[in-house]
């Protein structure tokens, strides 16, 4: 199968994936799309929304539809790094043996990731970037494909620990999960207050996902689109030559080079799912908000003038 046929196959598989997830998740099409795009791009996704919006159910359903191993880690203030990565114990032969933690799975749901101290949050840093875990000087490779899909509650800040910028930067997308519409909520209540149950069928294998990730990377991209993506990330950095007057006024810190990389890879995925064989500027613009949202730090002037990050990004594109 050539790359053109493989891209057509990818679109068909993606539609099947959306159909399977849609059996359980009502509405939230943009959220589901961004999660599946992150998977196809080989990135991680942070889902931000108030409680009760089925963030955990969404991740669980996506894992079922992808046919991948799945572990859920409930982040709490007393969680230790070894509770995530695993630890060494003395076995019957009086030798130290490494017992793998829940991090050793294809999809990790880091539920309420901001409820645990930075020491435990940092246990994910190596896993998210290098896809490996180091314990007592020994490095263990994680299963591939590997994704961290984390959830975060934006309103309850009591007893929470904000994610450090270095960790936020490792998430490809920051996806906002909003309230459902009245009709969607009506359907949710109908589906969840009766006796009916739904079976989700796997439509992709781990090997297929890895092949599709390689396919996305092979997609050609023109120099002007590449320049646009890098230029867009550069515009968010105050005090630099590309920064706009608004950015210099309202932004403390802008997006780093990883944002440029994700803009290009995200544009490729968006183009592939839209039936294109090469991304254009519109594809970069389509993924700019979830990629840049958590990489721009507004200053006190922005808050005082009611300037949101979303408005800043919208003005840049």
ABEGO torsion letter per residue (X at the ends): XBAAAAAAAAAAAAAAAAAAAAAABBEGAAAAAAAAAAAAAGBBBBBBBBBGAGAAAAAAAAAAAAGBBBBBBBBBAABBAAAAAEBBBBBAAGBBBBBBBAABBABBBBBGAAABBAAAAAAAAAAAAAGBBBBGGBBBBBBOBBBBBBBBBAABABGBBBBBAAAAAABABBBBBBBBBAAAAAAAAAAAABABBBBBBBABBAAAAAAAAAAAAABBBBAAAAAAAAAAAAAABBGBAABBAAAAAABABBBBAAAAAAAAAAAAAAAAAAGBABBBAAAAAAAAAAAAAAABBBBAAAAAAGBBAAAAAAAAX
